Each structure stands twice: as C-alpha cells, then as structure tokens.
Amino acid sequence: MNTATPTAPLPPSALEAKARLERRLAPELMAAMVSRSADVSATCRRLSATAVTSADFDQLLCVQDELAMCRCLIEAVS
C-alpha cells in the first residue's frame, strides 16, 4: 500500500532562493526555447510540404505538439 506523505509549504527563504534561480535562468531558457522553436518550425514546414503517408502525418502532429509546448514555455518565461 502506498500512502501519501504530507508536505508543508516551503519556507520563505526557500521560496526566495527558487525565485532568484528562476530569474537568473529565464534569459537562458528563453534563448533555448526560441532556438528550439525555430528548429521545430522548420521541421513542421518541411513535413507539411512532403507528408504523404499516415506515418508522416502522425509525425507532423507530434512536431506540432512540440511547437505548441515551445510556445507555452516561451510565454511562461516572458
């Protein structure tokens, strides 16, 4: 049997440390997501132009999902 272990809220010092880390990493994460988004967009355009089989279209759907994830992360960081 698996029982849940209750947890307490993080102390203020831990919350501030987390916020400092997020502020420091935001520009790097943004640059990485913008670069990844550009790569995924190029793949999406290529697949859109060449897809002919159901496997191609399945791959295109996966690429579109990844592009949406990149956009959500970019929005969250900005």
ROKOLGU-439606 format. One record per residue: x, y, z of N, C-alpha, C, O in turn. Coordinates in Angstrom, 1 decimal. Atoms other than C-alpha are relative to their C-alpha. Layout:
{atom {X, Y, Z}, {X, Y, Z}, {X, Y, Z}, {X, Y, Z}}
...
# end
This chain:
{atom {0.8, -1.2, 0.0}, {0.0, 0.0, 0.0}, {0.9, 1.2, 0.0}, {1.9, 1.3, 0.7}}
{atom {-0.8, -1.2, 0.1}, {1.3, 3.4, -0.9}, {-0.8, 1.1, 0.6}, {-1.8, 1.5, 0.2}}
{atom {0.7, -1.1, -0.6}, {0.4, 6.2, 1.4}, {0.7, 1.3, -0.3}, {2.0, 1.3, -0.4}}
{atom {-0.6, -1.3, 0.3}, {1.0, 9.9, 0.7}, {0.6, 0.5, 1.2}, {0.1, 0.4, 2.3}}
{atom {-0.6, -0.7, -1.0}, {3.4, 11.7, 2.8}, {-0.4, 1.5, 0.0}, {-0.1, 2.1, -1.0}}
{atom {0.4, -1.4, 0.0}, {2.1, 15.1, 3.9}, {1.2, 0.9, -0.1}, {2.3, 0.6, 0.5}}
{atom {-1.1, -0.9, 0.1}, {4.3, 18.0, 3.0}, {-0.5, 1.4, 0.5}, {-1.7, 1.7, 0.4}}
{atom {0.3, -1.3, -0.5}, {4.5, 21.5, 4.4}, {0.3, 1.0, -1.1}, {1.1, 0.7, -2.0}}
{atom {-0.4, -1.0, 0.9}, {4.7, 24.7, 2.4}, {1.5, 0.3, 0.2}, {2.1, 0.1, 1.2}}
{atom {-1.4, -0.4, -0.1}, {8.3, 25.8, 1.6}, {0.1, 1.2, 0.8}, {-0.7, 2.1, 0.8}}
{atom {-0.3, -1.2, -0.8}, {9.8, 28.3, 4.0}, {0.3, 1.2, -0.9}, {0.7, 1.0, -2.1}}
{atom {-0.2, -1.2, 0.8}, {10.1, 31.9, 2.8}, {1.4, 0.0, -0.6}, {1.6, 0.5, -1.8}}
{atom {-1.3, 0.0, 0.5}, {13.9, 31.5, 2.4}, {0.2, -0.9, -1.3}, {0.9, -0.6, -2.2}}
{atom {0.0, 1.0, 1.2}, {13.4, 28.5, 0.0}, {-0.7, 0.6, -1.2}, {-0.3, 0.5, -2.3}}
{atom {0.8, -0.6, 1.1}, {10.8, 30.4, -2.0}, {0.8, 1.1, -0.7}, {0.8, 1.2, -1.9}}
{atom {-0.8, -1.1, 0.5}, {13.1, 33.4, -2.4}, {1.2, -0.6, -0.8}, {1.5, -0.1, -1.9}}
{atom {-1.1, 0.6, 0.8}, {16.0, 31.1, -3.5}, {-0.5, -0.5, -1.3}, {0.2, -0.4, -2.3}}
{atom {0.6, 0.5, 1.3}, {13.7, 29.5, -6.1}, {-0.2, 1.1, -0.9}, {0.0, 1.0, -2.1}}
{atom {0.3, -1.2, 0.9}, {12.6, 32.9, -7.4}, {1.3, 0.6, -0.6}, {1.3, 0.9, -1.7}}
{atom {-1.3, -0.6, 0.5}, {16.3, 34.1, -7.7}, {0.5, -0.9, -1.1}, {1.0, -0.4, -2.1}}
{atom {-0.5, 1.0, 1.0}, {17.2, 30.9, -9.6}, {-0.8, 0.2, -1.3}, {-0.3, 0.1, -2.4}}
{atom {0.9, -0.1, 1.1}, {14.2, 31.3, -11.9}, {0.3, 1.3, -0.8}, {0.4, 1.3, -2.0}}
{atom {-0.3, -1.3, 0.6}, {15.1, 35.0, -12.6}, {1.4, -0.1, -0.7}, {1.5, 0.4, -1.8}}
{atom {-1.3, 0.2, 0.6}, {18.7, 34.0, -13.3}, {0.0, -0.8, -1.3}, {0.7, -0.6, -2.3}}
{atom {0.1, 0.9, 1.1}, {17.8, 31.2, -15.7}, {-0.9, 0.4, -1.1}, {-0.9, -0.1, -2.2}}
{atom {1.0, -0.4, 1.0}, {15.0, 33.0, -17.6}, {0.6, 0.3, -1.3}, {0.1, -0.1, -2.3}}
{atom {-0.5, -0.3, 1.3}, {17.1, 34.5, -20.3}, {0.6, -1.2, -0.8}, {0.4, -1.3, -2.0}}
{atom {-0.6, 1.2, 0.7}, {19.0, 31.3, -21.0}, {-1.1, -1.0, -0.5}, {-1.1, -1.5, -1.6}}
{atom {1.1, 0.9, 0.4}, {15.7, 29.3, -21.1}, {-0.7, 0.6, -1.2}, {-1.1, -0.1, -2.1}}
{atom {0.7, -0.7, 1.2}, {14.1, 31.9, -23.4}, {0.8, -0.2, -1.3}, {0.2, -0.5, -2.3}}
{atom {-0.9, 0.2, 1.2}, {17.1, 31.7, -25.8}, {-0.1, -1.4, -0.5}, {-0.2, -1.7, -1.7}}
{atom {0.0, 1.4, 0.4}, {17.0, 27.9, -25.8}, {-1.4, -0.3, -0.6}, {-1.5, -1.0, -1.6}}
{atom {1.3, 0.3, 0.6}, {13.2, 27.8, -26.4}, {-0.2, 0.7, -1.3}, {-0.9, 0.1, -2.2}}
{atom {0.2, -0.7, 1.3}, {13.3, 30.4, -29.2}, {0.8, -0.8, -1.1}, {0.3, -1.0, -2.2}}
{atom {-0.8, 0.8, 1.0}, {16.1, 28.4, -30.9}, {-0.7, -1.3, -0.3}, {-0.8, -1.7, -1.5}}
{atom {0.7, 1.3, 0.2}, {14.2, 25.1, -30.4}, {-1.3, 0.2, -0.8}, {-1.6, -0.6, -1.7}}
{atom {1.2, -0.3, 0.8}, {11.0, 26.7, -31.7}, {0.3, 0.2, -1.5}, {-0.5, -0.2, -2.3}}
{atom {-0.4, -0.2, 1.4}, {12.8, 27.8, -34.9}, {0.3, -1.3, -0.7}, {-0.1, -1.5, -1.8}}
{atom {-0.3, 1.3, 0.5}, {14.1, 24.3, -35.4}, {-1.2, -0.8, -0.3}, {-1.4, -1.4, -1.4}}
{atom {1.3, 0.8, 0.1}, {10.7, 22.7, -34.8}, {-0.9, 0.6, -1.1}, {-1.5, -0.1, -1.9}}
{atom {0.8, -0.7, 1.1}, {9.0, 25.3, -37.1}, {0.5, -0.4, -1.4}, {-0.3, -0.7, -2.3}}
{atom {-0.6, 0.4, 1.3}, {11.4, 24.4, -39.9}, {-0.4, -1.5, -0.3}, {-0.7, -1.8, -1.5}}
{atom {0.4, 1.4, 0.2}, {10.7, 20.7, -39.4}, {-1.5, -0.1, -0.4}, {-1.9, -0.9, -1.2}}
{atom {1.4, 0.0, 0.3}, {7.0, 21.4, -39.4}, {-0.3, 0.4, -1.4}, {-1.1, -0.2, -2.1}}
{atom {0.2, -0.5, 1.4}, {7.2, 23.3, -42.7}, {0.4, -1.1, -1.0}, {-0.3, -1.3, -2.0}}
{atom {-0.5, 1.1, 0.9}, {9.2, 20.5, -44.3}, {-1.0, -1.2, 0.0}, {-1.3, -1.6, -1.1}}
{atom {1.0, 1.1, 0.0}, {6.8, 17.8, -43.1}, {-1.3, 0.4, -0.7}, {-1.9, -0.5, -1.3}}
{atom {1.3, -0.4, 0.6}, {3.8, 19.8, -44.2}, {0.1, 0.0, -1.5}, {-0.9, -0.3, -2.2}}
{atom {-0.1, 0.0, 1.5}, {5.2, 20.0, -47.7}, {0.2, -1.4, -0.6}, {0.0, -1.6, -1.8}}
{atom {-0.4, 1.3, 0.6}, {6.3, 16.4, -48.0}, {-0.8, -1.2, 0.5}, {-0.7, -2.3, 0.0}}
{atom {0.7, 1.1, -0.6}, {3.9, 14.3, -45.9}, {-1.0, -0.6, -1.0}, {-1.7, 0.0, -1.7}}
{atom {0.9, 0.7, 0.9}, {2.1, 11.6, -47.9}, {-0.6, -1.2, 0.7}, {-1.7, -1.7, 0.3}}
{atom {0.6, 1.2, -0.6}, {1.6, 8.6, -45.6}, {-0.6, 0.4, 1.4}, {-0.3, 1.5, 1.9}}
{atom {0.6, -0.2, -1.4}, {-0.3, 8.3, -42.3}, {1.1, 0.2, 1.0}, {1.0, 0.9, 2.0}}
{atom {-1.2, -0.1, -1.0}, {3.1, 7.9, -40.5}, {0.6, 1.4, -0.1}, {0.9, 2.0, 0.9}}
{atom {-0.5, -1.3, 0.2}, {4.2, 11.2, -42.0}, {-0.9, 1.0, 0.8}, {-0.4, 1.9, 1.4}}
{atom {0.9, -0.9, -0.7}, {1.1, 12.9, -40.7}, {0.0, -0.2, 1.5}, {-0.2, 0.8, 2.2}}
{atom {-0.1, 0.2, -1.4}, {1.4, 11.3, -37.3}, {1.3, 0.7, 0.5}, {1.2, 1.3, 1.6}}
{atom {-1.2, -0.7, -0.4}, {5.0, 12.7, -37.1}, {-0.3, 1.5, 0.0}, {0.2, 2.2, 0.8}}
{atom {0.4, -1.4, 0.1}, {3.6, 16.1, -38.2}, {-0.8, 0.4, 1.2}, {-0.5, 1.5, 1.8}}
{atom {0.8, -0.3, -1.2}, {1.1, 16.0, -35.3}, {1.0, 0.1, 1.2}, {0.8, 1.0, 2.0}}
{atom {-1.0, -0.1, -1.1}, {4.0, 15.3, -32.9}, {0.8, 1.2, 0.0}, {1.0, 1.9, 1.0}}
{atom {-0.8, -1.2, 0.2}, {6.0, 18.1, -34.3}, {-0.8, 1.3, 0.4}, {-0.3, 2.2, 1.0}}
{atom {0.9, -1.1, -0.4}, {3.0, 20.5, -33.9}, {-0.2, 0.1, 1.5}, {-0.3, 1.2, 2.0}}
{atom {0.1, 0.0, -1.5}, {2.6, 19.4, -30.3}, {1.2, 0.6, 0.6}, {1.1, 1.3, 1.6}}
{atom {-1.2, -0.5, -0.6}, {6.2, 20.1, -29.6}, {0.1, 1.6, -0.2}, {0.6, 2.3, 0.6}}
{atom {0.0, -1.4, 0.3}, {5.9, 23.5, -31.3}, {-0.9, 0.8, 1.0}, {-0.6, 1.8, 1.5}}
{atom {0.9, -0.6, -0.9}, {2.9, 24.3, -29.1}, {0.6, 0.1, 1.4}, {0.5, 1.0, 2.2}}
{atom {-0.6, 0.0, -1.3}, {4.9, 23.3, -26.0}, {1.1, 1.1, 0.1}, {1.2, 1.8, 1.1}}
{atom {-1.0, -1.0, 0.0}, {7.8, 25.6, -27.0}, {-0.7, 1.4, 0.2}, {-0.2, 2.2, 0.9}}
{atom {0.7, -1.3, -0.1}, {5.3, 28.5, -27.4}, {-0.5, 0.2, 1.4}, {-0.4, 1.3, 1.9}}
{atom {0.5, -0.1, -1.4}, {3.8, 27.8, -24.0}, {1.2, 0.3, 1.0}, {1.0, 1.1, 1.9}}
{atom {-1.2, -0.3, -0.8}, {7.3, 27.8, -22.4}, {0.5, 1.4, -0.2}, {0.9, 2.1, 0.8}}
{atom {-0.4, -1.4, 0.3}, {8.2, 31.0, -24.1}, {-0.9, 1.0, 0.6}, {-0.4, 2.0, 1.2}}
{atom {1.0, -0.9, -0.6}, {5.0, 32.6, -22.9}, {0.2, 0.0, 1.5}, {0.1, 1.0, 2.2}}
{atom {-0.2, 0.1, -1.5}, {5.7, 31.3, -19.3}, {1.2, 0.8, 0.4}, {1.2, 1.3, 1.5}}
{atom {-1.3, -0.6, -0.4}, {9.2, 32.7, -19.3}, {-0.1, 1.5, -0.2}, {0.6, 2.3, 0.6}}
{atom {0.0, -1.4, 0.3}, {8.4, 36.1, -20.8}, {-0.9, 0.8, 0.9}, {-1.1, 2.0, 0.8}}
# end
